[in-house]
Amino acid sequence: MQLSLLFLSSLVAASPLTSVEKRQAATLCEQYGYWSGNGYEVNNNNWGRDAATGGSQCTYVDNSSGSGVSWHATWQWSGGEDNVKSYPYGGKQVARGQKISAISTMETSVSWSYSDTNIRANVAYDVFTAADPDHVNSSGDHELMIWLGRFGNVYPIGSSTGTVNVAGRTWELFVGYNGAMKVYSYVAASPINSYSANVKEFFNHMESAQGFPASEQHLIVFQMGTEPFTGGETTFTVDNFSANIS
């Protein structure tokens, strides 16, 4: 989960591809290096790097259009074994003021890979909601995480409530608190490198099984990325991430 504020970076370069689609690229090595375009955003987001004894990370925007964004992040981190060092992510820019109960669909798809999986990290969607539609985008009242991959001995916040079936798949659901924010983490049993789903189905499950107040909560951020803990140099690649929220 990202715990840092978004900071804008001027490290953006763009060149026209066609009149409809533009090819855009950026190299983001600053702690919160940021890029946005075509309704998407990418952040290097090294929010937990102070817990490391060594390492670094850079994130690269490869391509973007209205139908999605492609990017990759290369990192290596040592020390602070049980601390998340960063959350490089691609996000869908969302309109503020949307209550979860009023959203019909959150259709999304992603294809991703790791060059070396001898690491401690997860690959996860991260979605914040809050009663205040203008809540800062670094946290929320509630957090939904969908763990598509888990490498090494890492676990979500909270305790396991057992297995559940959501959006046609079986997940182990962990529930706990990060400070005052309630966190729901749906963890796949093995990596899902190509994934498509309607994320609204997870909120429906949270509402029915966990009492999530969908009629009171607004969507704050909708992101997909990886949380590195430790590992030698590796590259996390997102071939395409897309989302359609309506």
C-alpha beads as a LAMMPS data file, in Angstrom:
LAMMPS data file: protein, C-alpha beads

246 atoms
245 bonds

1 atom types
1 bond types

-500.0 500.0 xlo xhi
-500.0 500.0 ylo yhi
-500.0 500.0 zlo zhi

Masses

1 110.0

Atoms # bond

1 1 1 0.000 0.000 0.000
2 1 1 1.342 3.380 -0.831
3 1 1 1.853 5.638 2.178
4 1 1 3.422 8.580 0.400
5 1 1 2.016 11.732 -1.120
6 1 1 2.084 12.127 -4.877
7 1 1 4.699 14.573 -6.071
8 1 1 4.850 15.790 -9.646
9 1 1 7.988 15.427 -11.700
10 1 1 8.869 17.242 -14.871
11 1 1 10.658 14.191 -16.274
12 1 1 8.212 13.707 -19.146
13 1 1 8.919 13.415 -22.836
14 1 1 6.333 12.874 -25.538
15 1 1 6.343 12.482 -29.288
16 1 1 3.373 12.054 -31.613
17 1 1 2.510 8.589 -32.911
18 1 1 -0.780 9.308 -34.710
19 1 1 -3.516 11.878 -34.346
20 1 1 -5.464 9.411 -32.185
21 1 1 -2.751 7.666 -30.174
22 1 1 0.441 9.157 -28.777
23 1 1 3.610 7.354 -27.789
24 1 1 4.951 8.852 -24.578
25 1 1 7.981 7.928 -22.524
26 1 1 9.464 8.980 -19.216
27 1 1 12.333 7.955 -16.969
28 1 1 11.423 8.345 -13.304
29 1 1 14.270 7.948 -10.833
30 1 1 13.340 10.626 -8.296
31 1 1 11.751 9.325 -5.098
32 1 1 8.286 10.318 -6.279
33 1 1 8.975 10.714 -9.999
34 1 1 5.579 11.094 -11.671
35 1 1 4.101 10.965 -15.165
36 1 1 0.546 11.271 -16.468
37 1 1 -1.146 11.114 -19.858
38 1 1 -4.194 9.747 -21.683
39 1 1 -6.092 9.271 -18.421
40 1 1 -3.322 7.237 -16.743
41 1 1 -0.441 7.942 -14.369
42 1 1 2.797 6.244 -13.326
43 1 1 4.762 6.889 -10.124
44 1 1 8.194 5.634 -9.041
45 1 1 6.955 5.998 -5.447
46 1 1 9.944 5.012 -3.305
47 1 1 7.973 5.825 -0.173
48 1 1 9.728 3.281 2.100
49 1 1 13.306 3.566 0.869
50 1 1 14.591 4.882 4.225
51 1 1 14.038 1.397 5.677
52 1 1 16.651 -0.037 3.277
53 1 1 20.369 -0.299 3.987
54 1 1 21.051 -0.182 0.253
55 1 1 19.413 -0.228 -3.143
56 1 1 17.649 1.887 -5.721
57 1 1 14.744 1.945 -8.138
58 1 1 13.795 3.616 -11.407
59 1 1 10.509 3.377 -13.284
60 1 1 10.110 3.809 -17.043
61 1 1 6.972 4.654 -19.010
62 1 1 7.154 2.717 -22.272
63 1 1 3.933 3.547 -24.078
64 1 1 0.515 5.052 -23.474
65 1 1 -2.811 5.536 -25.187
66 1 1 -6.413 5.937 -24.140
67 1 1 -6.633 2.152 -23.918
68 1 1 -3.852 1.696 -21.381
69 1 1 -0.279 2.244 -20.289
70 1 1 2.876 0.095 -20.507
71 1 1 5.745 0.570 -18.063
72 1 1 8.488 -1.201 -16.157
73 1 1 10.469 -0.713 -12.948
74 1 1 13.979 -1.960 -12.160
75 1 1 14.902 -2.221 -8.482
76 1 1 17.193 -3.783 -5.914
77 1 1 16.776 -3.403 -2.158
78 1 1 18.608 -4.792 0.866
79 1 1 18.038 -4.475 4.603
80 1 1 14.796 -3.901 6.479
81 1 1 13.612 -7.319 5.360
82 1 1 10.019 -6.947 6.548
83 1 1 9.539 -3.383 5.327
84 1 1 8.059 -2.421 1.968
85 1 1 10.495 -0.112 0.169
86 1 1 8.288 1.246 -2.599
87 1 1 5.176 0.809 -4.691
88 1 1 5.930 1.668 -8.323
89 1 1 2.532 1.740 -9.965
90 1 1 0.395 2.534 -12.946
91 1 1 -2.920 4.134 -12.077
92 1 1 -6.170 5.107 -13.718
93 1 1 -6.930 8.761 -13.064
94 1 1 -10.349 8.786 -11.402
95 1 1 -12.985 11.482 -11.124
96 1 1 -13.480 12.496 -7.506
97 1 1 -16.937 12.343 -5.977
98 1 1 -17.870 8.832 -7.164
99 1 1 -19.463 6.742 -4.440
100 1 1 -18.670 3.049 -4.652
101 1 1 -22.378 2.193 -4.532
102 1 1 -22.999 4.387 -7.600
103 1 1 -20.239 2.827 -9.713
104 1 1 -21.544 0.090 -12.026
105 1 1 -18.272 -1.393 -13.244
106 1 1 -14.547 -1.218 -12.612
107 1 1 -13.369 -3.272 -15.576
108 1 1 -9.615 -3.743 -15.691
109 1 1 -6.967 -5.909 -17.274
110 1 1 -3.228 -6.275 -16.820
111 1 1 -0.387 -8.397 -18.142
112 1 1 2.840 -8.435 -16.126
113 1 1 6.091 -10.338 -15.478
114 1 1 9.206 -10.334 -13.288
115 1 1 12.661 -10.969 -14.765
116 1 1 13.839 -12.654 -11.538
117 1 1 11.461 -14.019 -8.917
118 1 1 14.107 -14.832 -6.291
119 1 1 12.825 -11.816 -4.394
120 1 1 10.486 -10.808 -1.598
121 1 1 7.678 -8.786 -3.141
122 1 1 4.042 -8.768 -4.138
123 1 1 2.217 -7.697 -7.291
124 1 1 -1.097 -6.077 -6.456
125 1 1 -3.938 -3.762 -7.304
126 1 1 -4.335 -1.036 -4.689
127 1 1 -7.616 0.877 -4.334
128 1 1 -8.378 3.503 -1.681
129 1 1 -11.821 4.753 -0.661
130 1 1 -12.860 7.445 1.816
131 1 1 -15.982 9.136 3.132
132 1 1 -14.412 12.485 2.215
133 1 1 -14.302 12.749 -1.604
134 1 1 -11.349 15.145 -1.276
135 1 1 -9.313 12.827 0.946
136 1 1 -5.566 12.857 0.233
137 1 1 -4.607 10.160 -2.258
138 1 1 -1.909 8.665 -0.021
139 1 1 -4.408 6.780 2.154
140 1 1 -8.108 6.308 2.795
141 1 1 -10.675 4.956 5.214
142 1 1 -10.593 1.581 3.460
143 1 1 -8.039 -0.121 1.223
144 1 1 -8.649 -2.969 -1.210
145 1 1 -5.611 -4.940 -2.385
146 1 1 -5.778 -7.742 -4.962
147 1 1 -2.532 -9.719 -4.785
148 1 1 -1.897 -11.258 -8.196
149 1 1 1.563 -12.457 -7.172
150 1 1 3.485 -13.159 -3.985
151 1 1 7.210 -13.946 -3.983
152 1 1 9.118 -14.912 -0.875
153 1 1 7.784 -15.080 2.640
154 1 1 5.652 -11.923 2.583
155 1 1 2.119 -11.487 3.878
156 1 1 -0.590 -8.829 3.828
157 1 1 -1.631 -6.720 6.786
158 1 1 -4.015 -8.453 9.182
159 1 1 -5.116 -12.044 9.588
160 1 1 -6.496 -14.635 7.205
161 1 1 -10.273 -15.076 7.245
162 1 1 -10.099 -18.123 4.982
163 1 1 -10.718 -18.619 1.272
164 1 1 -13.431 -16.868 -0.711
165 1 1 -14.602 -16.939 -4.311
166 1 1 -14.772 -13.560 -6.018
167 1 1 -14.874 -12.689 -9.719
168 1 1 -14.613 -16.346 -10.688
169 1 1 -11.452 -17.110 -8.686
170 1 1 -10.509 -18.381 -5.253
171 1 1 -8.578 -16.038 -2.967
172 1 1 -7.340 -16.060 0.610
173 1 1 -8.785 -12.982 2.273
174 1 1 -6.746 -11.103 4.886
175 1 1 -8.361 -8.305 6.908
176 1 1 -6.606 -5.896 9.259
177 1 1 -5.745 -2.280 9.948
178 1 1 -2.979 0.041 8.813
179 1 1 -3.449 2.694 11.459
180 1 1 -7.106 3.710 11.182
181 1 1 -7.446 2.427 7.602
182 1 1 -9.146 -0.960 7.227
183 1 1 -7.324 -3.169 4.713
184 1 1 -8.842 -6.050 2.737
185 1 1 -6.284 -8.162 0.824
186 1 1 -7.397 -10.869 -1.607
187 1 1 -4.386 -13.118 -2.240
188 1 1 -4.083 -15.517 -5.194
189 1 1 -2.671 -18.976 -4.440
190 1 1 -0.197 -18.698 -7.338
191 1 1 0.836 -15.843 -9.661
192 1 1 -1.741 -14.626 -12.181
193 1 1 0.346 -12.977 -14.899
194 1 1 -2.573 -12.081 -17.141
195 1 1 -5.681 -10.864 -15.351
196 1 1 -9.015 -9.318 -16.296
197 1 1 -11.886 -8.641 -13.915
198 1 1 -14.582 -6.278 -12.725
199 1 1 -13.134 -4.976 -9.457
200 1 1 -16.613 -3.847 -8.382
201 1 1 -17.247 -7.519 -7.579
202 1 1 -14.629 -7.305 -4.830
203 1 1 -16.408 -4.314 -3.308
204 1 1 -19.704 -6.211 -3.501
205 1 1 -18.083 -9.052 -1.566
206 1 1 -16.557 -6.644 0.967
207 1 1 -19.991 -5.098 1.494
208 1 1 -21.829 -8.405 1.997
209 1 1 -19.156 -10.307 3.931
210 1 1 -17.259 -7.555 5.776
211 1 1 -19.785 -4.740 6.170
212 1 1 -17.964 -2.346 3.845
213 1 1 -20.095 0.883 3.712
214 1 1 -20.329 1.231 -0.074
215 1 1 -22.956 3.997 0.071
216 1 1 -20.676 6.178 2.223
217 1 1 -17.294 5.625 0.545
218 1 1 -15.858 7.497 -2.453
219 1 1 -13.236 6.153 -4.847
220 1 1 -9.898 7.920 -4.263
221 1 1 -7.271 5.961 -6.247
222 1 1 -7.219 2.908 -8.548
223 1 1 -3.678 1.579 -9.033
224 1 1 -1.730 -1.528 -10.011
225 1 1 1.941 -2.168 -9.202
226 1 1 4.412 -4.063 -7.067
227 1 1 5.614 -3.771 -3.472
228 1 1 9.303 -4.763 -3.180
229 1 1 10.690 -5.816 0.184
230 1 1 14.168 -7.148 -0.670
231 1 1 15.995 -8.706 -3.591
232 1 1 18.808 -8.409 -6.078
233 1 1 18.346 -6.448 -9.284
234 1 1 15.137 -7.413 -11.061
235 1 1 12.702 -5.800 -13.475
236 1 1 8.944 -5.717 -13.090
237 1 1 7.269 -5.222 -16.479
238 1 1 3.656 -4.298 -17.174
239 1 1 2.940 -5.007 -20.830
240 1 1 -0.389 -3.211 -20.534
241 1 1 -2.609 -1.945 -17.734
242 1 1 -6.085 -0.619 -18.470
243 1 1 -9.158 0.316 -16.505
244 1 1 -12.642 1.604 -17.260
245 1 1 -14.650 2.924 -14.321
246 1 1 -18.273 3.957 -14.833

Bonds

1 1 1 2
2 1 2 3
3 1 3 4
4 1 4 5
5 1 5 6
6 1 6 7
7 1 7 8
8 1 8 9
9 1 9 10
10 1 10 11
11 1 11 12
12 1 12 13
13 1 13 14
14 1 14 15
15 1 15 16
16 1 16 17
17 1 17 18
18 1 18 19
19 1 19 20
20 1 20 21
21 1 21 22
22 1 22 23
23 1 23 24
24 1 24 25
25 1 25 26
26 1 26 27
27 1 27 28
28 1 28 29
29 1 29 30
30 1 30 31
31 1 31 32
32 1 32 33
33 1 33 34
34 1 34 35
35 1 35 36
36 1 36 37
37 1 37 38
38 1 38 39
39 1 39 40
40 1 40 41
41 1 41 42
42 1 42 43
43 1 43 44
44 1 44 45
45 1 45 46
46 1 46 47
47 1 47 48
48 1 48 49
49 1 49 50
50 1 50 51
51 1 51 52
52 1 52 53
53 1 53 54
54 1 54 55
55 1 55 56
56 1 56 57
57 1 57 58
58 1 58 59
59 1 59 60
60 1 60 61
61 1 61 62
62 1 62 63
63 1 63 64
64 1 64 65
65 1 65 66
66 1 66 67
67 1 67 68
68 1 68 69
69 1 69 70
70 1 70 71
71 1 71 72
72 1 72 73
73 1 73 74
74 1 74 75
75 1 75 76
76 1 76 77
77 1 77 78
78 1 78 79
79 1 79 80
80 1 80 81
81 1 81 82
82 1 82 83
83 1 83 84
84 1 84 85
85 1 85 86
86 1 86 87
87 1 87 88
88 1 88 89
89 1 89 90
90 1 90 91
91 1 91 92
92 1 92 93
93 1 93 94
94 1 94 95
95 1 95 96
96 1 96 97
97 1 97 98
98 1 98 99
99 1 99 100
100 1 100 101
101 1 101 102
102 1 102 103
103 1 103 104
104 1 104 105
105 1 105 106
106 1 106 107
107 1 107 108
108 1 108 109
109 1 109 110
110 1 110 111
111 1 111 112
112 1 112 113
113 1 113 114
114 1 114 115
115 1 115 116
116 1 116 117
117 1 117 118
118 1 118 119
119 1 119 120
120 1 120 121
121 1 121 122
122 1 122 123
123 1 123 124
124 1 124 125
125 1 125 126
126 1 126 127
127 1 127 128
128 1 128 129
129 1 129 130
130 1 130 131
131 1 131 132
132 1 132 133
133 1 133 134
134 1 134 135
135 1 135 136
136 1 136 137
137 1 137 138
138 1 138 139
139 1 139 140
140 1 140 141
141 1 141 142
142 1 142 143
143 1 143 144
144 1 144 145
145 1 145 146
146 1 146 147
147 1 147 148
148 1 148 149
149 1 149 150
150 1 150 151
151 1 151 152
152 1 152 153
153 1 153 154
154 1 154 155
155 1 155 156
156 1 156 157
157 1 157 158
158 1 158 159
159 1 159 160
160 1 160 161
161 1 161 162
162 1 162 163
163 1 163 164
164 1 164 165
165 1 165 166
166 1 166 167
167 1 167 168
168 1 168 169
169 1 169 170
170 1 170 171
171 1 171 172
172 1 172 173
173 1 173 174
174 1 174 175
175 1 175 176
176 1 176 177
177 1 177 178
178 1 178 179
179 1 179 180
180 1 180 181
181 1 181 182
182 1 182 183
183 1 183 184
184 1 184 185
185 1 185 186
186 1 186 187
187 1 187 188
188 1 188 189
189 1 189 190
190 1 190 191
191 1 191 192
192 1 192 193
193 1 193 194
194 1 194 195
195 1 195 196
196 1 196 197
197 1 197 198
198 1 198 199
199 1 199 200
200 1 200 201
201 1 201 202
202 1 202 203
203 1 203 204
204 1 204 205
205 1 205 206
206 1 206 207
207 1 207 208
208 1 208 209
209 1 209 210
210 1 210 211
211 1 211 212
212 1 212 213
213 1 213 214
214 1 214 215
215 1 215 216
216 1 216 217
217 1 217 218
218 1 218 219
219 1 219 220
220 1 220 221
221 1 221 222
222 1 222 223
223 1 223 224
224 1 224 225
225 1 225 226
226 1 226 227
227 1 227 228
228 1 228 229
229 1 229 230
230 1 230 231
231 1 231 232
232 1 232 233
233 1 233 234
234 1 234 235
235 1 235 236
236 1 236 237
237 1 237 238
238 1 238 239
239 1 239 240
240 1 240 241
241 1 241 242
242 1 242 243
243 1 243 244
244 1 244 245
245 1 245 246
